[in-house]
Amino acid sequence: SRVRKNLHIILCFSPVGDVMRQRCRKFPGLINCTEIDWFHPWPRDALQSVSERFIANMPVFEARPELLPKVSSHMAEVHLSV
């Protein structure tokens, strides 16, 4: 019981792509009672790239693709400002 109480495990995953999402679906215990720490700030271009990837298939951007870079840039700015 002492080992169980003091055992800590550290897992590192990249949040980019489908691999982390698939692992979390297969093993929900990875996200239950878990603390997520972001150790390094993300560069603006990385934040914008990730946001573009996640919102690109939304119907509003299919109708008006010129909005995609503006919205993803805004999302990156919001993330950097908090």
mmCIF file of the N, C-alpha and C atoms, coordinates in Angstrom:
data_MODEL
# 
_entry.id   MODEL 
# 
loop_
_atom_site.group_PDB 
_atom_site.id 
_atom_site.type_symbol 
_atom_site.label_atom_id 
_atom_site.label_alt_id 
_atom_site.label_comp_id 
_atom_site.label_asym_id 
_atom_site.label_entity_id 
_atom_site.label_seq_id 
_atom_site.pdbx_PDB_ins_code 
_atom_site.Cartn_x 
_atom_site.Cartn_y 
_atom_site.Cartn_z 
_atom_site.occupancy 
_atom_site.B_iso_or_equiv 
_atom_site.pdbx_formal_charge 
_atom_site.auth_seq_id 
_atom_site.auth_comp_id 
_atom_site.auth_asym_id 
_atom_site.auth_atom_id 
_atom_site.pdbx_PDB_model_num 
ATOM 1   N N  . SER A 1 1  ? 0.826   -1.198 0.000   1.00 0.00 ? 1  SER A N  1 
ATOM 2   C CA . SER A 1 1  ? 0.000   0.000  0.000   1.00 0.00 ? 1  SER A CA 1 
ATOM 3   C C  . SER A 1 1  ? 0.868   1.259  0.000   1.00 0.00 ? 1  SER A C  1 
ATOM 4   N N  . ARG A 1 2  ? 2.045   1.180  0.605   1.00 0.00 ? 2  ARG A N  1 
ATOM 5   C CA . ARG A 1 2  ? 2.944   2.334  0.603   1.00 0.00 ? 2  ARG A CA 1 
ATOM 6   C C  . ARG A 1 2  ? 3.434   2.649  -0.806  1.00 0.00 ? 2  ARG A C  1 
ATOM 7   N N  . VAL A 1 3  ? 3.728   1.613  -1.579  1.00 0.00 ? 3  VAL A N  1 
ATOM 8   C CA . VAL A 1 3  ? 4.163   1.804  -2.964  1.00 0.00 ? 3  VAL A CA 1 
ATOM 9   C C  . VAL A 1 3  ? 3.040   2.423  -3.786  1.00 0.00 ? 3  VAL A C  1 
ATOM 10  N N  . ARG A 1 4  ? 1.840   1.908  -3.640  1.00 0.00 ? 4  ARG A N  1 
ATOM 11  C CA . ARG A 1 4  ? 0.697   2.433  -4.386  1.00 0.00 ? 4  ARG A CA 1 
ATOM 12  C C  . ARG A 1 4  ? 0.469   3.908  -4.054  1.00 0.00 ? 4  ARG A C  1 
ATOM 13  N N  . LYS A 1 5  ? 0.633   4.271  -2.798  1.00 0.00 ? 5  LYS A N  1 
ATOM 14  C CA . LYS A 1 5  ? 0.408   5.645  -2.373  1.00 0.00 ? 5  LYS A CA 1 
ATOM 15  C C  . LYS A 1 5  ? 1.467   6.589  -2.945  1.00 0.00 ? 5  LYS A C  1 
ATOM 16  N N  . ASN A 1 6  ? 2.683   6.122  -3.088  1.00 0.00 ? 6  ASN A N  1 
ATOM 17  C CA . ASN A 1 6  ? 3.792   6.976  -3.510  1.00 0.00 ? 6  ASN A CA 1 
ATOM 18  C C  . ASN A 1 6  ? 4.210   6.812  -4.968  1.00 0.00 ? 6  ASN A C  1 
ATOM 19  N N  . LEU A 1 7  ? 3.563   5.938  -5.694  1.00 0.00 ? 7  LEU A N  1 
ATOM 20  C CA . LEU A 1 7  ? 3.941   5.709  -7.092  1.00 0.00 ? 7  LEU A CA 1 
ATOM 21  C C  . LEU A 1 7  ? 3.406   6.835  -7.974  1.00 0.00 ? 7  LEU A C  1 
ATOM 22  N N  . HIS A 1 8  ? 4.281   7.419  -8.742  1.00 0.00 ? 8  HIS A N  1 
ATOM 23  C CA . HIS A 1 8  ? 3.909   8.470  -9.689  1.00 0.00 ? 8  HIS A CA 1 
ATOM 24  C C  . HIS A 1 8  ? 4.450   8.079  -11.061 1.00 0.00 ? 8  HIS A C  1 
ATOM 25  N N  . ILE A 1 9  ? 3.647   8.268  -12.063 1.00 0.00 ? 9  ILE A N  1 
ATOM 26  C CA . ILE A 1 9  ? 4.053   7.934  -13.428 1.00 0.00 ? 9  ILE A CA 1 
ATOM 27  C C  . ILE A 1 9  ? 3.919   9.186  -14.278 1.00 0.00 ? 9  ILE A C  1 
ATOM 28  N N  . ILE A 1 10 ? 4.912   9.426  -15.096 1.00 0.00 ? 10 ILE A N  1 
ATOM 29  C CA . ILE A 1 10 ? 4.892   10.582 -15.983 1.00 0.00 ? 10 ILE A CA 1 
ATOM 30  C C  . ILE A 1 10 ? 4.840   10.073 -17.415 1.00 0.00 ? 10 ILE A C  1 
ATOM 31  N N  . LEU A 1 11 ? 3.834   10.534 -18.156 1.00 0.00 ? 11 LEU A N  1 
ATOM 32  C CA . LEU A 1 11 ? 3.700   10.214 -19.569 1.00 0.00 ? 11 LEU A CA 1 
ATOM 33  C C  . LEU A 1 11 ? 3.787   11.505 -20.362 1.00 0.00 ? 11 LEU A C  1 
ATOM 34  N N  . CYS A 1 12 ? 4.468   11.467 -21.474 1.00 0.00 ? 12 CYS A N  1 
ATOM 35  C CA . CYS A 1 12 ? 4.579   12.648 -22.328 1.00 0.00 ? 12 CYS A CA 1 
ATOM 36  C C  . CYS A 1 12 ? 4.003   12.315 -23.698 1.00 0.00 ? 12 CYS A C  1 
ATOM 37  N N  . PHE A 1 13 ? 3.051   13.122 -24.124 1.00 0.00 ? 13 PHE A N  1 
ATOM 38  C CA . PHE A 1 13 ? 2.425   12.956 -25.427 1.00 0.00 ? 13 PHE A CA 1 
ATOM 39  C C  . PHE A 1 13 ? 2.414   14.292 -26.141 1.00 0.00 ? 13 PHE A C  1 
ATOM 40  N N  . SER A 1 14 ? 2.536   14.240 -27.435 1.00 0.00 ? 14 SER A N  1 
ATOM 41  C CA . SER A 1 14 ? 2.337   15.441 -28.237 1.00 0.00 ? 14 SER A CA 1 
ATOM 42  C C  . SER A 1 14 ? 0.842   15.617 -28.445 1.00 0.00 ? 14 SER A C  1 
ATOM 43  N N  . PRO A 1 15 ? 0.316   16.816 -28.228 1.00 0.00 ? 15 PRO A N  1 
ATOM 44  C CA . PRO A 1 15 ? -1.115  17.034 -28.433 1.00 0.00 ? 15 PRO A CA 1 
ATOM 45  C C  . PRO A 1 15 ? -1.501  17.191 -29.894 1.00 0.00 ? 15 PRO A C  1 
ATOM 46  N N  . VAL A 1 16 ? -0.518  17.184 -30.786 1.00 0.00 ? 16 VAL A N  1 
ATOM 47  C CA . VAL A 1 16 ? -0.786  17.377 -32.208 1.00 0.00 ? 16 VAL A CA 1 
ATOM 48  C C  . VAL A 1 16 ? -1.054  16.031 -32.864 1.00 0.00 ? 16 VAL A C  1 
ATOM 49  N N  . GLY A 1 17 ? -2.093  15.961 -33.654 1.00 0.00 ? 17 GLY A N  1 
ATOM 50  C CA . GLY A 1 17 ? -2.397  14.748 -34.400 1.00 0.00 ? 17 GLY A CA 1 
ATOM 51  C C  . GLY A 1 17 ? -3.427  13.874 -33.713 1.00 0.00 ? 17 GLY A C  1 
ATOM 52  N N  . ASP A 1 18 ? -3.639  12.713 -34.287 1.00 0.00 ? 18 ASP A N  1 
ATOM 53  C CA . ASP A 1 18 ? -4.685  11.808 -33.818 1.00 0.00 ? 18 ASP A CA 1 
ATOM 54  C C  . ASP A 1 18 ? -4.209  10.805 -32.770 1.00 0.00 ? 18 ASP A C  1 
ATOM 55  N N  . VAL A 1 19 ? -2.915  10.646 -32.596 1.00 0.00 ? 19 VAL A N  1 
ATOM 56  C CA . VAL A 1 19 ? -2.393  9.601  -31.715 1.00 0.00 ? 19 VAL A CA 1 
ATOM 57  C C  . VAL A 1 19 ? -2.842  9.798  -30.276 1.00 0.00 ? 19 VAL A C  1 
ATOM 58  N N  . MET A 1 20 ? -2.726  11.016 -29.765 1.00 0.00 ? 20 MET A N  1 
ATOM 59  C CA . MET A 1 20 ? -3.124  11.257 -28.371 1.00 0.00 ? 20 MET A CA 1 
ATOM 60  C C  . MET A 1 20 ? -4.623  11.022 -28.203 1.00 0.00 ? 20 MET A C  1 
ATOM 61  N N  . ARG A 1 21 ? -5.429  11.505 -29.143 1.00 0.00 ? 21 ARG A N  1 
ATOM 62  C CA . ARG A 1 21 ? -6.880  11.321 -29.052 1.00 0.00 ? 21 ARG A CA 1 
ATOM 63  C C  . ARG A 1 21 ? -7.236  9.833  -29.063 1.00 0.00 ? 21 ARG A C  1 
ATOM 64  N N  . GLN A 1 22 ? -6.570  9.048  -29.909 1.00 0.00 ? 22 GLN A N  1 
ATOM 65  C CA . GLN A 1 22 ? -6.838  7.609  -29.962 1.00 0.00 ? 22 GLN A CA 1 
ATOM 66  C C  . GLN A 1 22 ? -6.449  6.928  -28.659 1.00 0.00 ? 22 GLN A C  1 
ATOM 67  N N  . ARG A 1 23 ? -5.320  7.306  -28.100 1.00 0.00 ? 23 ARG A N  1 
ATOM 68  C CA . ARG A 1 23 ? -4.888  6.704  -26.827 1.00 0.00 ? 23 ARG A CA 1 
ATOM 69  C C  . ARG A 1 23 ? -5.851  7.048  -25.700 1.00 0.00 ? 23 ARG A C  1 
ATOM 70  N N  . CYS A 1 24 ? -6.337  8.278  -25.682 1.00 0.00 ? 24 CYS A N  1 
ATOM 71  C CA . CYS A 1 24 ? -7.276  8.688  -24.626 1.00 0.00 ? 24 CYS A CA 1 
ATOM 72  C C  . CYS A 1 24 ? -8.610  7.963  -24.757 1.00 0.00 ? 24 CYS A C  1 
ATOM 73  N N  . ARG A 1 25 ? -9.014  7.665  -25.981 1.00 0.00 ? 25 ARG A N  1 
ATOM 74  C CA . ARG A 1 25 ? -10.252 6.903  -26.168 1.00 0.00 ? 25 ARG A CA 1 
ATOM 75  C C  . ARG A 1 25 ? -10.064 5.451  -25.750 1.00 0.00 ? 25 ARG A C  1 
ATOM 76  N N  . LYS A 1 26 ? -8.904  4.880  -26.047 1.00 0.00 ? 26 LYS A N  1 
ATOM 77  C CA . LYS A 1 26 ? -8.648  3.481  -25.670 1.00 0.00 ? 26 LYS A CA 1 
ATOM 78  C C  . LYS A 1 26 ? -8.450  3.334  -24.165 1.00 0.00 ? 26 LYS A C  1 
ATOM 79  N N  . PHE A 1 27 ? -7.815  4.322  -23.562 1.00 0.00 ? 27 PHE A N  1 
ATOM 80  C CA . PHE A 1 27 ? -7.460  4.253  -22.151 1.00 0.00 ? 27 PHE A CA 1 
ATOM 81  C C  . PHE A 1 27 ? -7.950  5.520  -21.440 1.00 0.00 ? 27 PHE A C  1 
ATOM 82  N N  . PRO A 1 28 ? -9.232  5.580  -21.092 1.00 0.00 ? 28 PRO A N  1 
ATOM 83  C CA . PRO A 1 28 ? -9.769  6.802  -20.481 1.00 0.00 ? 28 PRO A CA 1 
ATOM 84  C C  . PRO A 1 28 ? -9.104  7.162  -19.150 1.00 0.00 ? 28 PRO A C  1 
ATOM 85  N N  . GLY A 1 29 ? -8.474  6.208  -18.524 1.00 0.00 ? 29 GLY A N  1 
ATOM 86  C CA . GLY A 1 29 ? -7.761  6.498  -17.285 1.00 0.00 ? 29 GLY A CA 1 
ATOM 87  C C  . GLY A 1 29 ? -6.602  7.463  -17.488 1.00 0.00 ? 29 GLY A C  1 
ATOM 88  N N  . LEU A 1 30 ? -6.148  7.634  -18.735 1.00 0.00 ? 30 LEU A N  1 
ATOM 89  C CA . LEU A 1 30 ? -5.073  8.593  -19.004 1.00 0.00 ? 30 LEU A CA 1 
ATOM 90  C C  . LEU A 1 30 ? -5.505  10.022 -18.720 1.00 0.00 ? 30 LEU A C  1 
ATOM 91  N N  . ILE A 1 31 ? -6.795  10.297 -18.855 1.00 0.00 ? 31 ILE A N  1 
ATOM 92  C CA . ILE A 1 31 ? -7.241  11.673 -18.657 1.00 0.00 ? 31 ILE A CA 1 
ATOM 93  C C  . ILE A 1 31 ? -8.061  11.860 -17.390 1.00 0.00 ? 31 ILE A C  1 
ATOM 94  N N  . ASN A 1 32 ? -8.526  10.785 -16.788 1.00 0.00 ? 32 ASN A N  1 
ATOM 95  C CA . ASN A 1 32 ? -9.256  10.902 -15.522 1.00 0.00 ? 32 ASN A CA 1 
ATOM 96  C C  . ASN A 1 32 ? -8.253  11.130 -14.402 1.00 0.00 ? 32 ASN A C  1 
ATOM 97  N N  . CYS A 1 33 ? -8.515  12.097 -13.565 1.00 0.00 ? 33 CYS A N  1 
ATOM 98  C CA . CYS A 1 33 ? -7.644  12.414 -12.422 1.00 0.00 ? 33 CYS A CA 1 
ATOM 99  C C  . CYS A 1 33 ? -6.204  12.660 -12.863 1.00 0.00 ? 33 CYS A C  1 
ATOM 100 N N  . THR A 1 34 ? -6.050  13.352 -13.964 1.00 0.00 ? 34 THR A N  1 
ATOM 101 C CA . THR A 1 34 ? -4.727  13.620 -14.519 1.00 0.00 ? 34 THR A CA 1 
ATOM 102 C C  . THR A 1 34 ? -4.472  15.113 -14.535 1.00 0.00 ? 34 THR A C  1 
ATOM 103 N N  . GLU A 1 35 ? -3.258  15.486 -14.279 1.00 0.00 ? 35 GLU A N  1 
ATOM 104 C CA . GLU A 1 35 ? -2.870  16.887 -14.371 1.00 0.00 ? 35 GLU A CA 1 
ATOM 105 C C  . GLU A 1 35 ? -2.060  17.073 -15.636 1.00 0.00 ? 35 GLU A C  1 
ATOM 106 N N  . ILE A 1 36 ? -2.422  18.065 -16.409 1.00 0.00 ? 36 ILE A N  1 
ATOM 107 C CA . ILE A 1 36 ? -1.706  18.351 -17.649 1.00 0.00 ? 36 ILE A CA 1 
ATOM 108 C C  . ILE A 1 36 ? -0.891  19.611 -17.438 1.00 0.00 ? 36 ILE A C  1 
ATOM 109 N N  . ASP A 1 37 ? 0.392   19.515 -17.687 1.00 0.00 ? 37 ASP A N  1 
ATOM 110 C CA . ASP A 1 37 ? 1.297   20.663 -17.569 1.00 0.00 ? 37 ASP A CA 1 
ATOM 111 C C  . ASP A 1 37 ? 1.894   20.969 -18.930 1.00 0.00 ? 37 ASP A C  1 
ATOM 112 N N  . TRP A 1 38 ? 1.789   22.223 -19.338 1.00 0.00 ? 38 TRP A N  1 
ATOM 113 C CA . TRP A 1 38 ? 2.454   22.681 -20.556 1.00 0.00 ? 38 TRP A CA 1 
ATOM 114 C C  . TRP A 1 38 ? 3.739   23.354 -20.081 1.00 0.00 ? 38 TRP A C  1 
ATOM 115 N N  . PHE A 1 39 ? 4.867   22.760 -20.389 1.00 0.00 ? 39 PHE A N  1 
ATOM 116 C CA . PHE A 1 39 ? 6.125   23.255 -19.851 1.00 0.00 ? 39 PHE A CA 1 
ATOM 117 C C  . PHE A 1 39 ? 6.738   24.382 -20.652 1.00 0.00 ? 39 PHE A C  1 
ATOM 118 N N  . HIS A 1 40 ? 6.469   24.427 -21.929 1.00 0.00 ? 40 HIS A N  1 
ATOM 119 C CA . HIS A 1 40 ? 7.063   25.448 -22.776 1.00 0.00 ? 40 HIS A CA 1 
ATOM 120 C C  . HIS A 1 40 ? 5.969   26.163 -23.553 1.00 0.00 ? 40 HIS A C  1 
ATOM 121 N N  . PRO A 1 41 ? 6.106   27.453 -23.733 1.00 0.00 ? 41 PRO A N  1 
ATOM 122 C CA . PRO A 1 41 ? 5.121   28.164 -24.538 1.00 0.00 ? 41 PRO A CA 1 
ATOM 123 C C  . PRO A 1 41 ? 5.210   27.724 -25.997 1.00 0.00 ? 41 PRO A C  1 
ATOM 124 N N  . TRP A 1 42 ? 4.066   27.726 -26.644 1.00 0.00 ? 42 TRP A N  1 
ATOM 125 C CA . TRP A 1 42 ? 4.029   27.354 -28.057 1.00 0.00 ? 42 TRP A CA 1 
ATOM 126 C C  . TRP A 1 42 ? 4.276   28.583 -28.908 1.00 0.00 ? 42 TRP A C  1 
ATOM 127 N N  . PRO A 1 43 ? 5.001   28.447 -30.009 1.00 0.00 ? 43 PRO A N  1 
ATOM 128 C CA . PRO A 1 43 ? 5.150   29.568 -30.931 1.00 0.00 ? 43 PRO A CA 1 
ATOM 129 C C  . PRO A 1 43 ? 3.821   29.856 -31.641 1.00 0.00 ? 43 PRO A C  1 
ATOM 130 N N  . ARG A 1 44 ? 3.633   31.094 -32.031 1.00 0.00 ? 44 ARG A N  1 
ATOM 131 C CA . ARG A 1 44 ? 2.396   31.520 -32.673 1.00 0.00 ? 44 ARG A CA 1 
ATOM 132 C C  . ARG A 1 44 ? 2.071   30.677 -33.915 1.00 0.00 ? 44 ARG A C  1 
ATOM 133 N N  . ASP A 1 45 ? 3.070   30.403 -34.753 1.00 0.00 ? 45 ASP A N  1 
ATOM 134 C CA . ASP A 1 45 ? 2.785   29.642 -35.973 1.00 0.00 ? 45 ASP A CA 1 
ATOM 135 C C  . ASP A 1 45 ? 2.328   28.217 -35.675 1.00 0.00 ? 45 ASP A C  1 
ATOM 136 N N  . ALA A 1 46 ? 2.833   27.621 -34.603 1.00 0.00 ? 46 ALA A N  1 
ATOM 137 C CA . ALA A 1 46 ? 2.382   26.275 -34.223 1.00 0.00 ? 46 ALA A CA 1 
ATOM 138 C C  . ALA A 1 46 ? 0.937   26.314 -33.734 1.00 0.00 ? 46 ALA A C  1 
ATOM 139 N N  . LEU A 1 47 ? 0.602   27.313 -32.915 1.00 0.00 ? 47 LEU A N  1 
ATOM 140 C CA . LEU A 1 47 ? -0.778  27.458 -32.440 1.00 0.00 ? 47 LEU A CA 1 
ATOM 141 C C  . LEU A 1 47 ? -1.734  27.686 -33.597 1.00 0.00 ? 47 LEU A C  1 
ATOM 142 N N  . GLN A 1 48 ? -1.325  28.505 -34.543 1.00 0.00 ? 48 GLN A N  1 
ATOM 143 C CA . GLN A 1 48 ? -2.185  28.790 -35.696 1.00 0.00 ? 48 GLN A CA 1 
ATOM 144 C C  . GLN A 1 48 ? -2.341  27.549 -36.562 1.00 0.00 ? 48 GLN A C  1 
ATOM 145 N N  . SER A 1 49 ? -1.290  26.792 -36.742 1.00 0.00 ? 49 SER A N  1 
ATOM 146 C CA . SER A 1 49 ? -1.360  25.572 -37.547 1.00 0.00 ? 49 SER A CA 1 
ATOM 147 C C  . SER A 1 49 ? -2.305  24.543 -36.928 1.00 0.00 ? 49 SER A C  1 
ATOM 148 N N  . VAL A 1 50 ? -2.204  24.366 -35.619 1.00 0.00 ? 50 VAL A N  1 
ATOM 149 C CA . VAL A 1 50 ? -3.080  23.413 -34.935 1.00 0.00 ? 50 VAL A CA 1 
ATOM 150 C C  . VAL A 1 50 ? -4.534  23.873 -35.006 1.00 0.00 ? 50 VAL A C  1 
ATOM 151 N N  . SER A 1 51 ? -4.781  25.146 -34.786 1.00 0.00 ? 51 SER A N  1 
ATOM 152 C CA . SER A 1 51 ? -6.161  25.628 -34.842 1.00 0.00 ? 51 SER A CA 1 
ATOM 153 C C  . SER A 1 51 ? -6.730  25.503 -36.254 1.00 0.00 ? 51 SER A C  1 
ATOM 154 N N  . GLU A 1 52 ? -5.930  25.779 -37.265 1.00 0.00 ? 52 GLU A N  1 
ATOM 155 C CA . GLU A 1 52 ? -6.406  25.615 -38.643 1.00 0.00 ? 52 GLU A CA 1 
ATOM 156 C C  . GLU A 1 52 ? -6.788  24.167 -38.916 1.00 0.00 ? 52 GLU A C  1 
ATOM 157 N N  . ARG A 1 53 ? -5.991  23.256 -38.431 1.00 0.00 ? 53 ARG A N  1 
ATOM 158 C CA . ARG A 1 53 ? -6.269  21.834 -38.669 1.00 0.00 ? 53 ARG A CA 1 
ATOM 159 C C  . ARG A 1 53 ? -7.595  21.414 -38.038 1.00 0.00 ? 53 ARG A C  1 
ATOM 160 N N  . PHE A 1 54 ? -7.861  21.919 -36.833 1.00 0.00 ? 54 PHE A N  1 
ATOM 161 C CA . PHE A 1 54 ? -9.065  21.493 -36.130 1.00 0.00 ? 54 PHE A CA 1 
ATOM 162 C C  . PHE A 1 54 ? -10.341 22.174 -36.615 1.00 0.00 ? 54 PHE A C  1 
ATOM 163 N N  . ILE A 1 55 ? -10.237 23.367 -37.170 1.00 0.00 ? 55 ILE A N  1 
ATOM 164 C CA . ILE A 1 55 ? -11.449 24.062 -37.581 1.00 0.00 ? 55 ILE A CA 1 
ATOM 165 C C  . ILE A 1 55 ? -11.667 24.080 -39.096 1.00 0.00 ? 55 ILE A C  1 
ATOM 166 N N  . ALA A 1 56 ? -10.733 23.562 -39.862 1.00 0.00 ? 56 ALA A N  1 
ATOM 167 C CA . ALA A 1 56 ? -10.809 23.648 -41.321 1.00 0.00 ? 56 ALA A CA 1 
ATOM 168 C C  . ALA A 1 56 ? -12.055 22.977 -41.904 1.00 0.00 ? 56 ALA A C  1 
ATOM 169 N N  . ASN A 1 57 ? -12.542 21.923 -41.285 1.00 0.00 ? 57 ASN A N  1 
ATOM 170 C CA . ASN A 1 57 ? -13.686 21.192 -41.844 1.00 0.00 ? 57 ASN A CA 1 
ATOM 171 C C  . ASN A 1 57 ? -15.039 21.720 -41.372 1.00 0.00 ? 57 ASN A C  1 
ATOM 172 N N  . MET A 1 58 ? -15.050 22.818 -40.662 1.00 0.00 ? 58 MET A N  1 
ATOM 173 C CA . MET A 1 58 ? -16.325 23.394 -40.224 1.00 0.00 ? 58 MET A CA 1 
ATOM 174 C C  . MET A 1 58 ? -17.041 24.002 -41.438 1.00 0.00 ? 58 MET A C  1 
ATOM 175 N N  . PRO A 1 59 ? -18.356 23.855 -41.488 1.00 0.00 ? 59 PRO A N  1 
ATOM 176 C CA . PRO A 1 59 ? -19.106 24.335 -42.657 1.00 0.00 ? 59 PRO A CA 1 
ATOM 177 C C  . PRO A 1 59 ? -18.899 25.821 -42.969 1.00 0.00 ? 59 PRO A C  1 
ATOM 178 N N  . VAL A 1 60 ? -18.727 26.639 -41.960 1.00 0.00 ? 60 VAL A N  1 
ATOM 179 C CA . VAL A 1 60 ? -18.557 28.069 -42.214 1.00 0.00 ? 60 VAL A CA 1 
ATOM 180 C C  . VAL A 1 60 ? -17.315 28.340 -43.061 1.00 0.00 ? 60 VAL A C  1 
ATOM 181 N N  . PHE A 1 61 ? -16.277 27.543 -42.884 1.00 0.00 ? 61 PHE A N  1 
ATOM 182 C CA . PHE A 1 61 ? -15.044 27.758 -43.633 1.00 0.00 ? 61 PHE A CA 1 
ATOM 183 C C  . PHE A 1 61 ? -15.104 27.138 -45.022 1.00 0.00 ? 61 PHE A C  1 
ATOM 184 N N  . GLU A 1 62 ? -15.968 26.174 -45.217 1.00 0.00 ? 62 GLU A N  1 
ATOM 185 C CA . GLU A 1 62 ? -16.184 25.649 -46.568 1.00 0.00 ? 62 GLU A CA 1 
ATOM 186 C C  . GLU A 1 62 ? -16.905 26.697 -47.411 1.00 0.00 ? 62 GLU A C  1 
ATOM 187 N N  . ALA A 1 63 ? -17.817 27.431 -46.777 1.00 0.00 ? 63 ALA A N  1 
ATOM 188 C CA . ALA A 1 63 ? -18.546 28.482 -47.486 1.00 0.00 ? 63 ALA A CA 1 
ATOM 189 C C  . ALA A 1 63 ? -17.691 29.738 -47.673 1.00 0.00 ? 63 ALA A C  1 
ATOM 190 N N  . ARG A 1 64 ? -16.867 30.044 -46.684 1.00 0.00 ? 64 ARG A N  1 
ATOM 191 C CA . ARG A 1 64 ? -16.035 31.257 -46.742 1.00 0.00 ? 64 ARG A CA 1 
ATOM 192 C C  . ARG A 1 64 ? -14.609 30.933 -46.309 1.00 0.00 ? 64 ARG A C  1 
ATOM 193 N N  . PRO A 1 65 ? -13.816 30.312 -47.182 1.00 0.00 ? 65 PRO A N  1 
ATOM 194 C CA . PRO A 1 65 ? -12.459 29.885 -46.808 1.00 0.00 ? 65 PRO A CA 1 
ATOM 195 C C  . PRO A 1 65 ? -11.515 31.034 -46.452 1.00 0.00 ? 65 PRO A C  1 
ATOM 196 N N  . GLU A 1 66 ? -11.824 32.252 -46.872 1.00 0.00 ? 66 GLU A N  1 
ATOM 197 C CA . GLU A 1 66 ? -10.950 33.383 -46.548 1.00 0.00 ? 66 GLU A CA 1 
ATOM 198 C C  . GLU A 1 66 ? -10.965 33.713 -45.057 1.00 0.00 ? 66 GLU A C  1 
ATOM 199 N N  . LEU A 1 67 ? -11.961 33.199 -44.329 1.00 0.00 ? 67 LEU A N  1 
ATOM 200 C CA . LEU A 1 67 ? -12.033 33.444 -42.886 1.00 0.00 ? 67 LEU A CA 1 
ATOM 201 C C  . LEU A 1 67 ? -11.104 32.532 -42.079 1.00 0.00 ? 67 LEU A C  1 
ATOM 202 N N  . LEU A 1 68 ? -10.719 31.404 -42.635 1.00 0.00 ? 68 LEU A N  1 
ATOM 203 C CA . LEU A 1 68 ? -9.930  30.419 -41.885 1.00 0.00 ? 68 LEU A CA 1 
ATOM 204 C C  . LEU A 1 68 ? -8.640  31.000 -41.314 1.00 0.00 ? 68 LEU A C  1 
ATOM 205 N N  . PRO A 1 69 ? -7.789  31.649 -42.106 1.00 0.00 ? 69 PRO A N  1 
ATOM 206 C CA . PRO A 1 69 ? -6.552  32.184 -41.500 1.00 0.00 ? 69 PRO A CA 1 
ATOM 207 C C  . PRO A 1 69 ? -6.810  33.270 -40.459 1.00 0.00 ? 69 PRO A C  1 
ATOM 208 N N  . LYS A 1 70 ? -7.864  34.046 -40.652 1.00 0.00 ? 70 LYS A N  1 
ATOM 209 C CA . LYS A 1 70 ? -8.164  35.115 -39.690 1.00 0.00 ? 70 LYS A CA 1 
ATOM 210 C C  . LYS A 1 70 ? -8.631  34.537 -38.355 1.00 0.00 ? 70 LYS A C  1 
ATOM 211 N N  . VAL A 1 71 ? -9.507  33.546 -38.409 1.00 0.00 ? 71 VAL A N  1 
ATOM 212 C CA . VAL A 1 71 ? -10.013 32.943 -37.174 1.00 0.00 ? 71 VAL A CA 1 
ATOM 213 C C  . VAL A 1 71 ? -8.911  32.168 -36.460 1.00 0.00 ? 71 VAL A C  1 
ATOM 214 N N  . SER A 1 72 ? -8.115  31.422 -37.205 1.00 0.00 ? 72 SER A N  1 
ATOM 215 C CA . SER A 1 72 ? -7.038  30.655 -36.560 1.00 0.00 ? 72 SER A CA 1 
ATOM 216 C C  . SER A 1 72 ? -5.986  31.592 -35.967 1.00 0.00 ? 72 SER A C  1 
ATOM 217 N N  . SER A 1 73 ? -5.740  32.713 -36.617 1.00 0.00 ? 73 SER A N  1 
ATOM 218 C CA . SER A 1 73 ? -4.815  33.702 -36.061 1.00 0.00 ? 73 SER A CA 1 
ATOM 219 C C  . SER A 1 73 ? -5.377  34.283 -34.760 1.00 0.00 ? 73 SER A C  1 
ATOM 220 N N  . HIS A 1 74 ? -6.673  34.549 -34.748 1.00 0.00 ? 74 HIS A N  1 
ATOM 221 C CA . HIS A 1 74 ? -7.316  35.051 -33.524 1.00 0.00 ? 74 HIS A CA 1 
ATOM 222 C C  . HIS A 1 74 ? -7.229  34.020 -32.398 1.00 0.00 ? 74 HIS A C  1 
ATOM 223 N N  . MET A 1 75 ? -7.441  32.747 -32.723 1.00 0.00 ? 75 MET A N  1 
ATOM 224 C CA . MET A 1 75 ? -7.364  31.689 -31.703 1.00 0.00 ? 75 MET A CA 1 
ATOM 225 C C  . MET A 1 75 ? -5.956  31.623 -31.113 1.00 0.00 ? 75 MET A C  1 
ATOM 226 N N  . ALA A 1 76 ? -4.937  31.756 -31.968 1.00 0.00 ? 76 ALA A N  1 
ATOM 227 C CA . ALA A 1 76 ? -3.562  31.748 -31.481 1.00 0.00 ? 76 ALA A CA 1 
ATOM 228 C C  . ALA A 1 76 ? -3.316  32.944 -30.573 1.00 0.00 ? 76 ALA A C  1 
ATOM 229 N N  . GLU A 1 77 ? -3.810  34.108 -30.968 1.00 0.00 ? 77 GLU A N  1 
ATOM 230 C CA . GLU A 1 77 ? -3.650  35.310 -30.155 1.00 0.00 ? 77 GLU A CA 1 
ATOM 231 C C  . GLU A 1 77 ? -4.310  35.180 -28.792 1.00 0.00 ? 77 GLU A C  1 
ATOM 232 N N  . VAL A 1 78 ? -5.512  34.627 -28.765 1.00 0.00 ? 78 VAL A N  1 
ATOM 233 C CA . VAL A 1 78 ? -6.211  34.425 -27.488 1.00 0.00 ? 78 VAL A CA 1 
ATOM 234 C C  . VAL A 1 78 ? -5.415  33.496 -26.595 1.00 0.00 ? 78 VAL A C  1 
ATOM 235 N N  . HIS A 1 79 ? -4.880  32.417 -27.156 1.00 0.00 ? 79 HIS A N  1 
ATOM 236 C CA . HIS A 1 79 ? -4.097  31.470 -26.367 1.00 0.00 ? 79 HIS A CA 1 
ATOM 237 C C  . HIS A 1 79 ? -2.843  32.134 -25.789 1.00 0.00 ? 79 HIS A C  1 
ATOM 238 N N  . LEU A 1 80 ? -2.204  32.977 -26.579 1.00 0.00 ? 80 LEU A N  1 
ATOM 239 C CA . LEU A 1 80 ? -0.983  33.613 -26.118 1.00 0.00 ? 80 LEU A CA 1 
ATOM 240 C C  . LEU A 1 80 ? -1.245  34.713 -25.096 1.00 0.00 ? 80 LEU A C  1 
ATOM 241 N N  . SER A 1 81 ? -2.454  35.249 -25.084 1.00 0.00 ? 81 SER A N  1 
ATOM 242 C CA . SER A 1 81 ? -2.725  36.385 -24.206 1.00 0.00 ? 81 SER A CA 1 
ATOM 243 C C  . SER A 1 81 ? -3.185  35.989 -22.808 1.00 0.00 ? 81 SER A C  1 
ATOM 244 N N  . VAL A 1 82 ? -3.488  34.712 -22.572 1.00 0.00 ? 82 VAL A N  1 
ATOM 245 C CA . VAL A 1 82 ? -3.936  34.301 -21.243 1.00 0.00 ? 82 VAL A CA 1 
ATOM 246 C C  . VAL A 1 82 ? -2.817  33.693 -20.439 1.00 0.00 ? 82 VAL A C  1 
# 
